[in-house]
Amino acid sequence: MSWYYTPHPTVYPAEEFDASADANALRKAMKGFGTDEQAIIDILCARTNQQRQEISEAFTRELGRDLIEDLKSELGGKFEDVIVGLMMPPAKYLCKQLHKAMDGVGTNEKTLIEILCSLTNEQMHDVVANYEEMYDRPLAEHLCSETSGSFRRLLTMICIGGRDPQGTVDPDLAVEQANQLYNAGEGKLGTDEEVFYKILAHASFDQLEIVFDEYKSLTGRTIEQALKAELSGELYDALSSIVECVQIL
């Protein structure tokens, strides 16, 4: 299976793909005076990530050079950031962005939400393993030092990788979970935030789709309306992001 759940990919594998030919074309685009940026775009932006990894391997094998280092030396600014990002395996790229969001003064909570709340359990395991390898620090530990409260507990749960595998569906449990969400929020005075983030952080996206349908059948309101009425701040943003991911998968 592919690393991402993308039912409609934006980039399809190039037909008649030749990693060696692409590697040599990239070298030609960067060799000598000036850089043919359009050639770099035409090649790398029309290949899948797997094909780009094969090009990088061919570049080293046949030319004795590091493609990413060559790209860094020839490009600059945002264009360099985009092209180098394209060359990284997905998990490593996300690790880089997570570290950037927590490194230094302040924390970019939006980046943490956009990445962590959109990952399946399998993807999360890949990110966790790569993060510790790249930065010699567990991702969960870094998250705990940069966040707080219910938001920290939610991200930690997701990071631990406790979400059920895709395809795990229990209709009877979905009814029970929909009732739990109602009783923890719109069905009472005050909000039991723990019930919300435990269900949304643990259930598979397939299961959550059924839970949200059951919630609407039970209450006549969407889960988005419930979250907006009961939650706020970073926790609301994070759980809303999970809901959005469930709906587009």
N, C-alpha and C positions, 0 to 999 in steps of 0.2 A: 504494500500500500504506500501511497505517497505520504510525504511528511505532513502536508497540510490537507485538511478536508476542503477541497475546492471543487465543487461539482461543475463549475464552468471556469476552467483555467484561463488566465490572461495570456499565458505563453505556452504554446504547444511544442513538443519536441521537433526540432528542425529535421526535415526529410533529407535523405542522402547526407547525413551528418558525417563530417570528417574532422576529427579533433586535430590531427596533424596539420591539415590545410589551414584550419582556423588559427592555430598557434603561429604558423609561419606568416599568415596575413597580419596578425596582431604585431608580430615583431617588425614587419615591414612598415606598419603604420607608426611605429615609435622610433624607428632607426633613423639616424641622421638628423639633419636640421629640421626642427618643427615636428609637430605631431598631427597625424590625420585622425582627429577626434571623431569624425563622422564614420570612418571605417570601424573604429572601436565600438561605437554605438550600434552600427549595423550588425556586427557580429555578436556581441555579448547580450544585447537586448532582445535578440531573436533566438536565444538558446535557453533551455531550461537550466535550473541550477545544477542538475546532475551533468548535463552536457558541458557547462562551464567548468565543473571540477575536472572533467576529462580533458578539456582544453588546457587547463593549468598543469595537469600531469604531463601532457604531451609537450608543453612549453619547456618544462624542466628536463624531460627525458631527451628531447631532440636538440634543444638549444643551450642546455646547461644554465638556464637562467630562471629566476623566480618571477612569475608573471605579475603577482600582486606588487612586488617591490618595483618592477619596471613601470607599472601603471602609476604607482605613487610618485615616482621620479619624473614622470612625463605630464601628469595632470595636476590640477590644483583646485582649491575651493570646494564648493558644493558638488561640482562635477566629479571630482576625485572621490568625495564621500560616497556618492551614488554608485559609481563604478566599482569601487573597492567593496562596498556593501553587497553588490551583486555577486561578487566573486566568493563571498564567504558562505559556507554551509548554513542553512537556516538557523539551526540551534546556536551556532557560534555567533551569528549576527545578532540574534535576540539577546544573548548573554552580554554582548558588547553594549547594546542599548540599555539593558537593565543596569549594568555597572555605571554607565554614564549618567543614568537618572539618579543614582544614589551617591555618586562620588562627589566630593567637595562639599561646599556649603549649600544647604537646602536639598530638597528631594522633589523630583518631578513625578508626582503621584499619577498624573495623567498617563505617562509612559508605562508605569508599573501596571496600571489598570488595563491599558490597551493590549499589553503583551500577556500578562499572567491570566487575565480573565477570559482570554480567547483560546487557551490551550486545552487540548484533550489530555488525558492522563499520560498517554504514551509520549506525547510531545513534551509534557512537563518533566518527565523522567530524563529525557534527552537534554533539556535545558539545565536541569539541576546538576547532572553529571558533568556537562561541559563547563558550567560556571565555576565549580570548584577546581577543575583542571586548569582553567584559564587564570583564575584570580587567587587560588590557594585559600579560598574561604567559602564555607557553605552559603548558598544563596539564602536559605532560611535565616541564618544568623545575621546576614547583612540586612535583610528585610526587617527583622526585629529591631535592629539598631536605628532604623530610619523611619519607622512608622509606629503608630500607637493605637490603643483601643480596639474597637471592633474591626476597624480596617486592617490592623495588624493581624488579628486572629484569622480573618478571612484569607488574607494573602498567605499566611503561614499554612493554613489548611490546604489551600490550592498547591502550594509549593511542595508539601509533603507527598502530594500525588495520591490523595485518597479518593479521587473521583472514580466512579465505576466506569468500566470499559464501555466504549461505544457499542451499541447493540444490546446492552443490558436494559431490558424493559420489563416492568411489573405493573400492569394496569391496576390491580387491587391496591398496591402500595401507592400508586399515583393518586388515587382517591384519598387515601389516608394522608398523604403529604399535602394535598390541596387543603384538606381540613385543618391540618396543623398550621399551615401558613395563614389561613383565615383566623383561626383562634389566637394566633400570635400577633395579629395586626388589626385588621378591620373589624374583627369580631370581639374586641375587648378595648378597654380603656388603657392607653399606653401601648408600647410595642416591645415584644420580646425579640430583639434583634438576633439573638443567638439561633433561634429556630430558622430564620431567613437564611443566614449565611451558612448554616450547617447543611441545609437541604440543597441550596444552590451551589455549594462548593463540593458536595459529595456525589450527587446524582449525575448519571451520564447525561449528555446533551439530549439523547434520544428520550430518556426518561423524563427530563424536564419539559420537553415539548408536550408530553401527555399530561404532566402535572399542571402546566399552564392552561391547557384546554379544560381540564377538570375544574380548575379554579374559576374559570369563566362560567362554566355550567353551574357551579355551586353558588356563586355570588352575583353573576350578571356583570361583573367587572373584570377588566384585564389585569394581568399581573403587573403590567406597567403602571396602571392606575393605583394599584395597591402599594407598590414601592414608592411612588411619588407622594402618596398620602401618609405613609408611615415612616419613611426614612429620609435622611438628608446627608449632605456632605459627601465625603469620600466613599463611605459605605454605600450610599445610594448610587453614586457614579459607577462603582465596581459591580454591584449586583445588576444594574441596568445594562452594563456592558455584557454580562453573562447572558441576560435575556436576549439581547440583540444577536449575540452569536448563535444561540439556540434557534432563533427564527430564520437566520440566513443559511444555516447548514442544510 
